[in-house]
Amino acid sequence: DAGITQSPRHKVTETGTPVTLRCHQTENHRYMYWYRQDPGHGLRLIHYSYGVKDTDKGEVSDGYSVSRSKTEDFLLTLESATSSQTSVYFCAVATSGGLKADTQYFGPGTRLTVL
Amino acid sequence: AQSVTQLDSHVSVSEGTPVLLRCNYSSSYSPSLFWYVQHPNKGLQLLLKYTSAATLVKGINGFEAEFKKSETSFHLTKPSAHMSDAAEYFCVVRVNTGTASKLTFGTGTRLQVTL
């Protein structure tokens, strides 16, 4: 399982509240990713990190921010949750990226419901 | 832009019969292609990957896929389905950028296995 944990695993929140999801890895992977999974869309990339304090946007980054202050943790924050952000969120890790990219391995997911 | 199209959203087979899950890709470059499997309420598990080596790729649990450049296809097959194969399967293409690699997912094929 590439040593990936996500917390919380399930969360129900109300529209307008801030939410932070955590991805923790134990195997010192340099690259970390956040995806969301919605029916009919597969998984879509929200943000990714290519090192401590180095992050960039994915294809569906609006309404989300991320932070990575240490190698093992990658946080995804919804500053003001909306119902359209109800989804299952997956974290992924990889040892290498760019032109020598390695396989991405996925965490167990967090199911978020915004009422 | 690189993309993948999974031609069937749902496939149903009988236990012991062959499995064929179809995937076509679009890529400007020689692509890296993957199949991931997701069992109900679980994370994603890598089945197999193609990264420009042998065109016939063998994966876990008896699955294999053949990269056919002339047909821009990467279909997933298994000679004999097992009940435990019931899951959702995602065909994925990888884009290598300057800072990280990004995965583009197909919309998924749900495999049902009946007795």
Interface residues (C-beta under 8 A of the other chain):
Chain A: D1 Y31 Y33 G40 H41 G42 L43 R44 L45 Y48 Y50 D54 D56 G58 F90 A92 A94 G97 G98 L99 A101 D102 T103 Q104 Y105 F106 G107 P108 G109
Chain B: S32 F34 Y36 K42 G43 L44 Q45 L46 K49 F90 R94 N96 T97 G98 T99 A100 S101 K102 L103 F105 G106 T107 G108
